[in-house]
Amino acid sequence: IFVQPSGKFLIGGAFTSYNNTPINRIARLNFDGTLDVTFDSGSGANESVSLIAIQPSGKIVIAGNFTSYNDTPIGKIAQLNSDGALETTFLNPGGFGTGAANVIFSTVLQPDGKILIGGDFFSYNGISRNRIARLNADGTLDTTFNPGTGSNGRIYSITIQTDGKILIGGTFTGFNSISKNRITRLNADGTLDTTFNPGTAANAMVYAIVPQTDGKILISGEFTTFNGTTKNRITRLNSDGTLDTSFSPVTGANGPVYSMGLQSDGKILISGAFTSYDSVTKNNITRLNTDGTLDITFNVGGSGVDWSTPFLKLQPDGKILIAGQFVSYNNTSIDGIARLNSDGTMDTTFQ
């Protein structure tokens, strides 16, 4: 989900229709959830769209597992005009090929228009790049970004700090041949930042990273320990990578936390594939206080979301967009996408 300043928002995924209208894997919705018919993607993407970002020019960058867009061959990343048409000046003649091990899982735009990409790929247009690369604004490889041998496992999350350093999370256990367990930080040129020292770090996948304004770093995923300390699927780090001991959930989440959203008051929205948090029944979405404990004022009802909810985005007005494989929210039928009010109740104006 990508919320635009206009209040409209773009959605990507594996869908082939929206509200019974055929549309392949990318669409734009109006503020009320109806399909924006002015966004014309033609035949759309031929495989899943997993990432969407907007460049300062207003053009749209999409990435995923597709090999064509509107019947034009394009390798896993493309640039669209604001109306959904393919921007043919974006230079990606070969991309990553068509193999299953050539997928982009994360992308982020730098302020200068360059594009960081992470995933499960090994080259870009024939040049070796193991699971992370940076592109120029026109889609060509930025050769000034040199991660060496890169990551030895998938990269699921990339986040740029205000100082330009780059946090990455995933399944890797090494970066540029140095032991780094599932989270590390890079300098702006792609080299390892040796000042970031999380110790043995996470014992399983890190899926999401959210920096706070105070320099601390929220991380979530499938891990149950961090640097040998029990931390169930979510924790917070100090700016140097060490554990922030002031963040102390009781038992945390009993299943993966795939997405997080940081509110202006410091409270933390989380979604994923869990059924309890701090031993309280909470199905796949809930909100935490700033110290990581459960916020009991967030009311998702008795049943919450009935299935995995890997995507969560905050709107500027405080409402919450969620998306995933679910078909109901608190026993109300709703298929794959919903909007909540700031207190966790369903926003019934979203149709």
N, C-alpha and C positions, 0 to 999 in steps of 0.2 A: 504494500500500500504506500502511495506517496501522496501526501496532502499538498495541494497547490495553494499559493497565496489567494487565489480567487475563491477558494472554498470548495472547488471541485477536486476530485481526487482520482488518481490513476490506480488501477489494480492489475496485477499480473499473476499468472499461475498456470494451471494445466487445463482450465475450462475451455469449452467450445461453444458455450452459449451463456447469456445473461438475461434472466427473466424471459426465457424462451426465444430470445433473439440470437441467431447464430453470430458468434464473435469469437475469434480464436486467440485466447491466451493473454490478450491485453485489451483493456477497455478504460473509458473514462466515465465517471459517474457525476451527476449533479449533486449538490449539497444534500438533497433529500433522498439520495440513493437510487434515483432513476437513471437509466442509461442516457448518456450525453451523445446524441446521434450526430453531432457536429464533428466528433472524433472518428475518422474513417481510416481504419487500418487495413482495408481491403480483405484479403484472405488471411491477414495476420501472421503470427509466428507458427511454424509447423511443429514445434515442440515447446516445452515449458519456458515461461518467462519468470525468472526468480528474483530479478532486481530491477528497480526503476530509480532514476535520479534525473534531476533537472539542472541543466547547465545555466550559467548566468545569462546566456543568450536566449533562454527560453526553450531551447531544443532539449529533447528527451533522450537519455541514454538508457537502453534496456540490455539486459544480459541474461543468460540462462543456458538452456541445452538445445536451442533452435539452430537450424542450419539454413533456414530461408525466412524471409519476411515478405509478405505479399508476392510470393512466388519468385523473389529475387534471392539468389544464393548469398548468404551472409553467415559468417562463422562465429556464433555464440555471443556476439556483441554488436549492437547497431545503434545508430542515431536516427531519431525521428524528428520531423517538424512538429510544431505545436498542434497541427490538425491530424496527426497520426500517420502521415505519409513518410516513407523512407527517405532520409537525407543521403543522397548518393555521393556527396563529396566527402563523407566520412570514410577514411581509407582503411578498410579491413578486408583486403582481397582474399586472405587465407584463414585468418583467425586461428582457430585451434583444430581445424579438421572436423571429422565427424565421429571420432571415437567416443565411447562411453566415459573414458577417463579424461575428458576434456570439457569440464563443466565449470562455470563461474558461479560461486556461491556468495560472493560479497563484492561490492563495488562502492567506492566513495569518491566524490569529486573534491579536488583541492580548490582553494580560493583562486588559484591561477588558471583554473580550467582543466588541468591535467586530471587523469582518471586512474585511480588505484584499483586493481582487480585482484581478487584472491579466489582460490578454488582448488580444483584437482586437475590441473593442466601441467604440461612439461615444456611447452614452447609457445612462442607467439610469432606467427608468420615465419616459422623456420628458425627462429633464434631461441636458444635454450633459456627458459625461465621456469623454475620449479615452483609452481603454485602461487606465485605472486609476481606482479609486474606493474609498471606504470606506463600509461599511454599519454601521448600528447593529445591536445583537444581535438585534433583531426583523426584520431584513431591509430596513428603510427606509434611504434614502440619508442618510449623515452629511454634512450641508452644511458642517460646520466643516472638513472636509478639502477643500482647494481647490488642485488641481494646475494651475490656469490652463488653457492649451490642451492640457496633457497631453503624451502621447507621440505621435510621428509614425510609429511602427511597433509591432509586436507586443511585448508584455511576457510573457516566459516564466517569470521568476523574481522573487519578492518575498521578502525576508528582513528581519526586524526585529532591529536590534542591541539590546544591553542598555541603551543610552542612549535608546532609543525612536526613533532615526533608522532610515530605511527604505532598504535597498539594492534596486535593481531592475536586471534584465538582460533583454536581448531582441535584437530586430533594429533598434531605433530608432536614428536618427542625430540626433535633436533632442528636447528636452523643454522645454515651455513656450516654444518658439521660440528656444531657445539650443542650440547645437551640443553634443551629447552622444552619443558613439558607443558604443551598445550596453550601457553600464553607467553608472549615476549613483546619487547618494544624495539622498534627500529628508529634509526636516525632518518632524516628527510631524504638521504641519498640511498637508503635501503640497507645500510650496514647495521649490525647489531648495536643497540645502546647498552653499553656495559654498566651503566649506572642503575639499570633496572634489574633488581635481584629478588625474584620470588622464591628462591630456594628450590625445593623439589616440585613446587607449584601444584597443579591440579592432577589428580589421578585418573581423570577421564575427560571427555570432550568439553571444551569451552565454546559455547555457541553464541553468546552475546556479550558485548562490552559497552558500558555506558560511563564516560567520564563525568564526574561532578564538577561544579564550578570551583570547588575548593581544592581541586587537584586530585581528590580521591577517585578510585576507579571501581565501579560495580561490574562484577562478572557473573555469568550464569551458564548453566549447561547441564551435563550429566554427572559431574564429579561429586564425590562424597567426602573427599579430604583435600586440603590445600596445605602444602608444606608440612604434611603429617598431622594436621589438626582437622578434626571432623568438621566439615562444612558441607551441608547437604544441598547441592545444586545451585546455591547462590552465596556470594560473599562479597566483601569490599576490601580493596587494597589501598594502602597508602601510595603516594606518588612514586615511591621507589620500588614498589612491587611487594613489599612486606604486608602481612595481614593487618588490617585495621581491627583491633580488638574491641573497639566501641560498637562494632556491628555484630550483634549477637542474637540471632534467631534462637528459639528454644530447640526445635528439631529441624526446622527448615522444611523444604518440599520433599515429598515422597516419590517424586518422579521428575523428569527433565523440565527445566525452565528454559524455554527457547527465546523468549522475547521480554524486554523490559522497557518501561517508559518512566522518565523522571519528571514529576510534576514540579511546578514552580515553588511549592511549599516544601520540597525535599522528599515527599512521600514517593514510594516506588510501586508502580504497577508491574505485575508479572503475569505471563501466560505461558502455557506449555501443555504437558501431558501428565500432570499430577492430580491426585484426588484429595490430598490434605496438605496443610501447611501448619507447622507448629502443633501437629496432632489434631487440628480442627478440620472437619470436612470442608474442602474448598476445591471444586471441580474445575481445574484447568485455567482459572483466572482468579486473581485476588490482588489486594493492595497491602503494602507494608509501611510501617512507620519508618522514620529515618534511621532507627537503630536496628532495623531488620526484623522486628517483631510484627505480628499480624495486626493490621488495622481493622478493628471490629466494626468501624463505622461504614465500611465499604460493603454494600448489600447486594450480593449476586443471587439472593434467594437460596432456597434449599437445594436446588439441583445444578445451578450454574450452567456451564457449557457441557454438552453431552459428549464431546469428543475433542481430540487434540486441537489446540489453538496456538499455532506457532507464530502468528503475526499480530502485532499490536502497535497502534500509532495514536498519539495524542493529537487532537485538533487544537488550534489556538484558543478556542473557547472552552477548553477543558473537557469536552466530550471525547469519548474513547472509541476508536474503530478497532474491531477485531476481525480476523479472518482465519479460516482453516477448513477442516473437514467436518465440522459440526453441522447438525441439522435442527438443533433447538437450543434455546437459551431460557433457563428457568422454566422449562416445560412449554415454552412458546415456540412453535415451528418457525425456523428461519434457517436458510440454507447457505452456509459457507461464509457469510459476511453479516455483521451487525454493528450497530452503534449504541453505546451505552452513555447514560448521563454520568456526571462526575461522581455520583454516589453509588454507581454500579447497577442501577436499574436500567431496563431497556428503554432506549429512546424510540418511542412509537411514531415519531415524525419521519423516521428513516424507513422508506418503503422500497 
